[in-house]
């Protein structure tokens, strides 16, 4: 991942923030940090929308492939936290 600017979110906030992106993008208020992107109806377009918002929030480039590899907000957050060096 490549840095784009300084992060606006902490590591502790990231799983819930990603879950909120899932809820808003996929239109399902029941989604939480353990929800699966695919089971919730996610597709490539929604993955791009989520990663674009995530990149703005954390200040690093987030490859869309990460959403497919780590489909829950908590798993995706762990990878982004490690790669972005969030604390």
N, CA, C and O atoms as a GROMACS GRO file, in nm:
protein
  348
    1UNK      N    1   0.084  -0.118   0.000
    1UNK     CA    2   0.000   0.000   0.000
    1UNK      C    3   0.088   0.124   0.000
    1UNK      O    4   0.196   0.125   0.060
    2UNK      N    5   0.042   0.227  -0.067
    2UNK     CA    6   0.116   0.351  -0.078
    2UNK      C    7   0.044   0.460  -0.002
    2UNK      O    8  -0.078   0.472  -0.012
    3UNK      N    9   0.119   0.541   0.075
    3UNK     CA   10   0.061   0.649   0.152
    3UNK      C   11   0.011   0.760   0.062
    3UNK      O   12   0.080   0.800  -0.032
    4UNK      N   13  -0.111   0.811   0.089
    4UNK     CA   14  -0.166   0.922   0.014
    4UNK      C   15  -0.179   1.048   0.099
    4UNK      O   16  -0.177   1.159   0.044
    5UNK      N   17  -0.191   1.034   0.230
    5UNK     CA   18  -0.193   1.146   0.325
    5UNK      C   19  -0.203   1.089   0.466
    5UNK      O   20  -0.210   0.967   0.483
    6UNK      N   21  -0.203   1.176   0.566
    6UNK     CA   22  -0.206   1.126   0.703
    6UNK      C   23  -0.345   1.071   0.737
    6UNK      O   24  -0.446   1.125   0.692
    7UNK      N   25  -0.350   0.964   0.817
    7UNK     CA   26  -0.477   0.899   0.848
    7UNK      C   27  -0.568   0.985   0.934
    7UNK      O   28  -0.522   1.066   1.015
    8UNK      N   29  -0.699   0.966   0.915
    8UNK     CA   30  -0.801   1.037   0.993
    8UNK      C   31  -0.870   0.943   1.091
    8UNK      O   32  -0.967   0.981   1.156
    9UNK      N   33  -0.819   0.820   1.102
    9UNK     CA   34  -0.885   0.718   1.183
    9UNK      C   35  -0.778   0.639   1.259
    9UNK      O   36  -0.666   0.622   1.211
   10UNK      N   37  -0.815   0.589   1.377
   10UNK     CA   38  -0.723   0.506   1.454
   10UNK      C   39  -0.748   0.358   1.425
   10UNK      O   40  -0.851   0.322   1.367
   11UNK      N   41  -0.654   0.275   1.465
   11UNK     CA   42  -0.668   0.130   1.445
   11UNK      C   43  -0.792   0.077   1.516
   11UNK      O   44  -0.862  -0.009   1.463
   12UNK      N   45  -0.821   0.128   1.635
   12UNK     CA   46  -0.937   0.081   1.711
   12UNK      C   47  -1.069   0.115   1.642
   12UNK      O   48  -1.167   0.043   1.657
   13UNK      N   49  -1.071   0.224   1.568
   13UNK     CA   50  -1.193   0.268   1.500
   13UNK      C   51  -1.215   0.200   1.365
   13UNK      O   52  -1.327   0.197   1.314
   14UNK      N   53  -1.109   0.145   1.308
   14UNK     CA   54  -1.115   0.099   1.169
   14UNK      C   55  -1.216  -0.012   1.141
   14UNK      O   56  -1.289  -0.001   1.043
   15UNK      N   57  -1.225  -0.120   1.221
   15UNK     CA   58  -1.324  -0.224   1.188
   15UNK      C   59  -1.467  -0.171   1.179
   15UNK      O   60  -1.540  -0.205   1.087
   16UNK      N   61  -1.506  -0.088   1.274
   16UNK     CA   62  -1.641  -0.032   1.271
   16UNK      C   63  -1.659   0.065   1.155
   16UNK      O   64  -1.766   0.071   1.095
   17UNK      N   65  -1.556   0.141   1.123
   17UNK     CA   66  -1.564   0.233   1.009
   17UNK      C   67  -1.585   0.154   0.880
   17UNK      O   68  -1.670   0.191   0.798
   18UNK      N   69  -1.510   0.046   0.862
   18UNK     CA   70  -1.526  -0.037   0.742
   18UNK      C   71  -1.666  -0.098   0.740
   18UNK      O   72  -1.729  -0.104   0.635
   19UNK      N   73  -1.715  -0.144   0.855
   19UNK     CA   74  -1.851  -0.198   0.861
   19UNK      C   75  -1.953  -0.092   0.820
   19UNK      O   76  -2.052  -0.124   0.754
   20UNK      N   77  -1.931   0.033   0.858
   20UNK     CA   78  -2.023   0.139   0.818
   20UNK      C   79  -2.018   0.161   0.667
   20UNK      O   80  -2.120   0.189   0.604
   21UNK      N   81  -1.900   0.147   0.607
   21UNK     CA   82  -1.888   0.156   0.461
   21UNK      C   83  -1.966   0.042   0.396
   21UNK      O   84  -2.033   0.063   0.295
   22UNK      N   85  -1.956  -0.078   0.451
   22UNK     CA   86  -2.032  -0.192   0.399
   22UNK      C   87  -2.182  -0.162   0.407
   22UNK      O   88  -2.254  -0.181   0.309
   23UNK      N   89  -2.228  -0.116   0.524
   23UNK     CA   90  -2.371  -0.089   0.543
   23UNK      C   91  -2.422   0.013   0.441
   23UNK      O   92  -2.525  -0.007   0.378
   24UNK      N   93  -2.347   0.123   0.427
   24UNK     CA   94  -2.390   0.229   0.337
   24UNK      C   95  -2.382   0.186   0.190
   24UNK      O   96  -2.473   0.213   0.113
   25UNK      N   97  -2.274   0.121   0.153
   25UNK     CA   98  -2.254   0.081   0.013
   25UNK      C   99  -2.348  -0.031  -0.028
   25UNK      O  100  -2.402  -0.030  -0.139
   26UNK      N  101  -2.369  -0.127   0.061
   26UNK     CA  102  -2.451  -0.244   0.027
   26UNK      C  103  -2.597  -0.227   0.069
   26UNK      O  104  -2.681  -0.311   0.038
   27UNK      N  105  -2.628  -0.117   0.140
   27UNK     CA  106  -2.766  -0.087   0.177
   27UNK      C  107  -2.827  -0.184   0.277
   27UNK      O  108  -2.945  -0.217   0.266
   28UNK      N  109  -2.748  -0.228   0.373
   28UNK     CA  110  -2.797  -0.324   0.473
   28UNK      C  111  -2.750  -0.281   0.611
   28UNK      O  112  -2.632  -0.297   0.645
   29UNK      N  113  -2.840  -0.227   0.690
   29UNK     CA  114  -2.807  -0.177   0.824
   29UNK      C  115  -2.772  -0.287   0.924
   29UNK      O  116  -2.724  -0.257   1.034
   30UNK      N  117  -2.795  -0.412   0.888
   30UNK     CA  118  -2.767  -0.523   0.980
   30UNK      C  119  -2.620  -0.566   0.978
   30UNK      O  120  -2.578  -0.645   1.063
   31UNK      N  121  -2.543  -0.518   0.882
   31UNK     CA  122  -2.404  -0.562   0.870
   31UNK      C  123  -2.319  -0.510   0.985
   31UNK      O  124  -2.337  -0.397   1.031
   32UNK      N  125  -2.227  -0.594   1.033
   32UNK     CA  126  -2.137  -0.556   1.142
   32UNK      C  127  -1.994  -0.593   1.106
   32UNK      O  128  -1.965  -0.627   0.991
   33UNK      N  129  -1.905  -0.588   1.203
   33UNK     CA  130  -1.762  -0.609   1.175
   33UNK      C  131  -1.728  -0.751   1.133
   33UNK      O  132  -1.620  -0.775   1.079
   34UNK      N  133  -1.819  -0.846   1.158
   34UNK     CA  134  -1.791  -0.984   1.118
   34UNK      C  135  -1.867  -1.026   0.992
   34UNK      O  136  -1.857  -1.140   0.949
   35UNK      N  137  -1.942  -0.934   0.933
   35UNK     CA  138  -2.020  -0.966   0.813
   35UNK      C  139  -1.929  -0.996   0.694
   35UNK      O  140  -1.822  -0.937   0.680
   36UNK      N  141  -1.974  -1.088   0.609
   36UNK     CA  142  -1.900  -1.127   0.490
   36UNK      C  143  -1.945  -1.044   0.371
   36UNK      O  144  -2.065  -1.037   0.341
   37UNK      N  145  -1.851  -0.982   0.303
   37UNK     CA  146  -1.878  -0.896   0.188
   37UNK      C  147  -1.961  -0.969   0.083
   37UNK      O  148  -2.058  -0.912   0.031
   38UNK      N  149  -1.926  -1.092   0.051
   38UNK     CA  150  -1.995  -1.167  -0.054
   38UNK      C  151  -2.134  -1.209  -0.012
   38UNK      O  152  -2.229  -1.197  -0.089
   39UNK      N  153  -2.147  -1.258   0.112
   39UNK     CA  154  -2.278  -1.299   0.163
   39UNK      C  155  -2.374  -1.181   0.172
   39UNK      O  156  -2.496  -1.199   0.166
   40UNK      N  157  -2.319  -1.061   0.187
   40UNK     CA  158  -2.401  -0.940   0.195
   40UNK      C  159  -2.439  -0.886   0.057
   40UNK      O  160  -2.508  -0.785   0.047
   41UNK      N  161  -2.393  -0.953  -0.048
   41UNK     CA  162  -2.428  -0.910  -0.184
   41UNK      C  163  -2.326  -0.822  -0.251
   41UNK      O  164  -2.355  -0.756  -0.351
   42UNK      N  165  -2.204  -0.819  -0.196
   42UNK     CA  166  -2.099  -0.736  -0.254
   42UNK      C  167  -2.055  -0.784  -0.391
   42UNK      O  168  -2.056  -0.904  -0.420
   43UNK      N  169  -2.014  -0.688  -0.475
   43UNK     CA  170  -1.962  -0.718  -0.607
   43UNK      C  171  -1.842  -0.627  -0.634
   43UNK      O  172  -1.802  -0.550  -0.547
   44UNK      N  173  -1.786  -0.635  -0.754
   44UNK     CA  174  -1.664  -0.559  -0.782
   44UNK      C  175  -1.688  -0.408  -0.774
   44UNK      O  176  -1.601  -0.336  -0.727
   45UNK      N  177  -1.803  -0.360  -0.818
   45UNK     CA  178  -1.831  -0.217  -0.812
   45UNK      C  179  -1.838  -0.170  -0.666
   45UNK      O  180  -1.779  -0.067  -0.632
   46UNK      N  181  -1.908  -0.244  -0.583
   46UNK     CA  182  -1.917  -0.204  -0.442
   46UNK      C  183  -1.781  -0.216  -0.373
   46UNK      O  184  -1.752  -0.139  -0.282
   47UNK      N  185  -1.699  -0.312  -0.414
   47UNK     CA  186  -1.564  -0.324  -0.357
   47UNK      C  187  -1.482  -0.200  -0.390
   47UNK      O  188  -1.409  -0.149  -0.305
   48UNK      N  189  -1.493  -0.151  -0.513
   48UNK     CA  190  -1.421  -0.028  -0.551
   48UNK      C  191  -1.471   0.091  -0.471
   48UNK      O  192  -1.392   0.175  -0.429
   49UNK      N  193  -1.602   0.100  -0.448
   49UNK     CA  194  -1.657   0.210  -0.370
   49UNK      C  195  -1.606   0.206  -0.226
   49UNK      O  196  -1.571   0.309  -0.169
   50UNK      N  197  -1.602   0.088  -0.168
   50UNK     CA  198  -1.555   0.072  -0.030
   50UNK      C  199  -1.408   0.108  -0.020
   50UNK      O  200  -1.368   0.180   0.072
   51UNK      N  201  -1.325   0.058  -0.111
   51UNK     CA  202  -1.182   0.087  -0.102
   51UNK      C  203  -1.152   0.234  -0.127
   51UNK      O  204  -1.058   0.288  -0.068
   52UNK      N  205  -1.230   0.301  -0.211
   52UNK     CA  206  -1.210   0.444  -0.233
   52UNK      C  207  -1.235   0.522  -0.103
   52UNK      O  208  -1.158   0.611  -0.068
   53UNK      N  209  -1.341   0.487  -0.033
   53UNK     CA  210  -1.372   0.554   0.094
   53UNK      C  211  -1.268   0.520   0.200
   53UNK      O  212  -1.228   0.606   0.279
   54UNK      N  213  -1.224   0.396   0.200
   54UNK     CA  214  -1.124   0.352   0.297
   54UNK      C  215  -0.991   0.424   0.274
   54UNK      O  216  -0.925   0.464   0.369
   55UNK      N  217  -0.953   0.439   0.150
   55UNK     CA  218  -0.829   0.511   0.117
   55UNK      C  219  -0.833   0.654   0.169
   55UNK      O  220  -0.734   0.704   0.221
   56UNK      N  221  -0.948   0.720   0.154
   56UNK     CA  222  -0.961   0.857   0.206
   56UNK      C  223  -0.947   0.859   0.358
   56UNK      O  224  -0.886   0.951   0.413
   57UNK      N  225  -1.002   0.761   0.424
   57UNK     CA  226  -1.002   0.758   0.571
   57UNK      C  227  -0.866   0.726   0.630
   57UNK      O  228  -0.828   0.784   0.732
   58UNK      N  229  -0.791   0.634   0.568
   58UNK     CA  230  -0.665   0.590   0.628
   58UNK      C  231  -0.542   0.653   0.566
   58UNK      O  232  -0.433   0.646   0.623
   59UNK      N  233  -0.558   0.715   0.451
   59UNK     CA  234  -0.445   0.784   0.391
   59UNK      C  235  -0.346   0.696   0.318
   59UNK      O  236  -0.234   0.739   0.292
   60UNK      N  237  -0.385   0.574   0.286
   60UNK     CA  238  -0.299   0.486   0.207
   60UNK      C  239  -0.382   0.420   0.097
   60UNK      O  240  -0.504   0.407   0.108
   61UNK      N  241  -0.314   0.381  -0.008
   61UNK     CA  242  -0.380   0.310  -0.116
   61UNK      C  243  -0.421   0.171  -0.066
   61UNK      O  244  -0.340   0.099  -0.008
   62UNK      N  245  -0.545   0.135  -0.089
   62UNK     CA  246  -0.596   0.004  -0.048
   62UNK      C  247  -0.640  -0.070  -0.174
   62UNK      O  248  -0.742  -0.036  -0.233
   63UNK      N  249  -0.565  -0.171  -0.216
   63UNK     CA  250  -0.602  -0.245  -0.337
   63UNK      C  251  -0.739  -0.312  -0.321
   63UNK      O  252  -0.768  -0.372  -0.217
   64UNK      N  253  -0.821  -0.303  -0.424
   64UNK     CA  254  -0.955  -0.361  -0.418
   64UNK      C  255  -0.948  -0.512  -0.395
   64UNK      O  256  -1.042  -0.569  -0.339
   65UNK      N  257  -0.842  -0.576  -0.436
   65UNK     CA  258  -0.828  -0.721  -0.417
   65UNK      C  259  -0.832  -0.759  -0.269
   65UNK      O  260  -0.868  -0.871  -0.236
   66UNK      N  261  -0.796  -0.667  -0.180
   66UNK     CA  262  -0.799  -0.697  -0.037
   66UNK      C  263  -0.940  -0.726   0.012
   66UNK      O  264  -0.960  -0.808   0.101
   67UNK      N  265  -1.040  -0.659  -0.047
   67UNK     CA  266  -1.178  -0.684  -0.007
   67UNK      C  267  -1.218  -0.827  -0.042
   67UNK      O  268  -1.292  -0.892   0.032
   68UNK      N  269  -1.168  -0.876  -0.155
   68UNK     CA  270  -1.201  -1.012  -0.196
   68UNK      C  271  -1.124  -1.116  -0.114
   68UNK      O  272  -1.175  -1.225  -0.087
   69UNK      N  273  -1.003  -1.083  -0.074
   69UNK     CA  274  -0.920  -1.174   0.005
   69UNK      C  275  -0.960  -1.174   0.153
   69UNK      O  276  -0.956  -1.278   0.219
   70UNK      N  277  -0.998  -1.058   0.204
   70UNK     CA  278  -1.037  -1.041   0.344
   70UNK      C  279  -1.179  -0.982   0.348
   70UNK      O  280  -1.194  -0.861   0.366
   71UNK      N  281  -1.283  -1.065   0.330
   71UNK     CA  282  -1.418  -1.013   0.309
   71UNK      C  283  -1.492  -0.956   0.430
   71UNK      O  284  -1.596  -0.893   0.413
   72UNK      N  285  -1.442  -0.977   0.551
   72UNK     CA  286  -1.511  -0.916   0.666
   72UNK      C  287  -1.441  -0.786   0.704
   72UNK      O  288  -1.320  -0.774   0.686
   73UNK      N  289  -1.516  -0.690   0.757
   73UNK     CA  290  -1.454  -0.565   0.800
   73UNK      C  291  -1.340  -0.585   0.901
   73UNK      O  292  -1.239  -0.516   0.895
   74UNK      N  293  -1.357  -0.680   0.995
   74UNK     CA  294  -1.252  -0.701   1.095
   74UNK      C  295  -1.125  -0.758   1.033
   74UNK      O  296  -1.015  -0.718   1.070
   75UNK      N  297  -1.138  -0.850   0.938
   75UNK     CA  298  -1.020  -0.906   0.872
   75UNK      C  299  -0.953  -0.804   0.781
   75UNK      O  300  -0.830  -0.792   0.779
   76UNK      N  301  -1.033  -0.730   0.706
   76UNK     CA  302  -0.979  -0.626   0.619
   76UNK      C  303  -0.908  -0.520   0.702
   76UNK      O  304  -0.801  -0.472   0.665
   77UNK      N  305  -0.967  -0.483   0.815
   77UNK     CA  306  -0.906  -0.383   0.902
   77UNK      C  307  -0.770  -0.428   0.954
   77UNK      O  308  -0.677  -0.348   0.960
   78UNK      N  309  -0.758  -0.555   0.991
   78UNK     CA  310  -0.630  -0.605   1.042
   78UNK      C  311  -0.518  -0.589   0.939
   78UNK      O  312  -0.407  -0.550   0.973
   79UNK      N  313  -0.549  -0.618   0.813
   79UNK     CA  314  -0.449  -0.606   0.707
   79UNK      C  315  -0.415  -0.460   0.682
   79UNK      O  316  -0.297  -0.425   0.668
   80UNK      N  317  -0.516  -0.375   0.676
   80UNK     CA  318  -0.492  -0.233   0.651
   80UNK      C  319  -0.414  -0.171   0.766
   80UNK      O  320  -0.324  -0.090   0.744
   81UNK      N  321  -0.448  -0.207   0.889
   81UNK     CA  322  -0.377  -0.156   1.007
   81UNK      C  323  -0.230  -0.193   0.999
   81UNK      O  324  -0.143  -0.109   1.022
   82UNK      N  325  -0.201  -0.318   0.967
   82UNK     CA  326  -0.062  -0.364   0.958
   82UNK      C  327   0.013  -0.294   0.846
   82UNK      O  328   0.126  -0.249   0.864
   83UNK      N  329  -0.050  -0.285   0.730
   83UNK     CA  330   0.017  -0.225   0.614
   83UNK      C  331   0.031  -0.074   0.626
   83UNK      O  332   0.130  -0.016   0.579
   84UNK      N  333  -0.067  -0.009   0.689
   84UNK     CA  334  -0.064   0.136   0.700
   84UNK      C  335   0.009   0.185   0.824
   84UNK      O  336   0.040   0.304   0.836
   85UNK      N  337   0.039   0.094   0.916
   85UNK     CA  338   0.107   0.133   1.038
   85UNK      C  339   0.020   0.217   1.131
   85UNK      O  340   0.070   0.304   1.201
   86UNK      N  341  -0.111   0.190   1.131
   86UNK     CA  342  -0.201   0.265   1.219
   86UNK      C  343  -0.184   0.220   1.363
   86UNK      O  344  -0.146   0.106   1.390
   87UNK      N  345  -0.214   0.312   1.454
   87UNK     CA  346  -0.208   0.277   1.596
   87UNK      C  347  -0.331   0.326   1.667
   87UNK      O  348  -0.344   0.306   1.788
   0.00000   0.00000   0.00000
